[in-house]
Amino acid sequence: MPTPPLVNLFKQHPRHWRDNRYVYPVISRRSRGLSIGVNLNPDKICNFDCIYCCVDRRGMPGKVEVDLDVLESELAGMLDLVGSGRIWSEPPFDQTPVELRRLNDVAFSGDGEPTSFLKFEDACRRAAGLLRARERADVKIVVITNATLFHQPRVAAALDYLDTVNGELWAKLDAGTEDYYQLVERTTIPFQRVLDNLLLAGRKRAIVIQSLFMRVNGQPPPAEEIAVYIDRLRGLSAAGCQIKLVQVYTVARETAEAFVAPLPNDEVDVIVAAVRSVGLSCEGYYGPT
């Protein structure tokens, strides 16, 4: 049976477009429409090495400087392409269903942790300026982040600025315990820093928490792990973290490690129900079908 066009769109997530260095369009499951990605880490350096990541790090390009003038020009061009409607005649976006033909956000994501870019606030300001010039205050500026650097003053200042321009944090929480966190994220950064930073950021503004669960070597996350994860969410909320939404999802594209596979839909649904049981809003997103 042929793969439905919508599944193809969700599975395609290249971080390149034409001759652009930094800016690329994607149809996003979680944005429910078009997301304009901005890659601040073209060198593919990241402080996590997630087993489910779709970035191919077998050939690292070495240090790559980000030219913000070029980035701004690329983003301006992409916004104009979308604003004119011409994007919907470009393959594969010509396959996009009518209900998804909307611009939801400019997303700082890409091949690494976007807040690690030392001029992150400058990049945010440039994006906001381009949206303001086009009178698109409705378009969010989303930061897809692992929450490891929120405690740094320069990052905190950038997040404060984003609060004034329809910014939104989508912050990662993929585990309940240190052991499972290390299994999934493969990092030297302790799990407690992520928890502390989620609380730090969430006490100042409402945040979205992203949680990806998968089968590892054929096994789903242990029930005990999910129970502790739910306790982490409950504890964050009780301590003042404003959680506007939890996104529970599974892998939909090729992953860094062959031993990673998507959860079946019913297993995603079980986790979604567990999150909702503690009074939090939660949406589930499924793997390829």
PyMOL commands that set and color helices and strands:
alter all, ss='L'
color gray80, all
select helices_A, chain A and resi 5-11+68-84+86-89+93-95+98-100+114-116+120-133+153-162+178-185+191-202+223-238+265-276
alter helices_A, ss='H'
color red, helices_A
select strands_A, chain A and resi 23-28+33-39+103-109+140-145+167-172+207-212+215-216+243-249+260-261+282-285
alter strands_A, ss='S'
color yellow, strands_A
deselect
rebuild
show_as cartoon
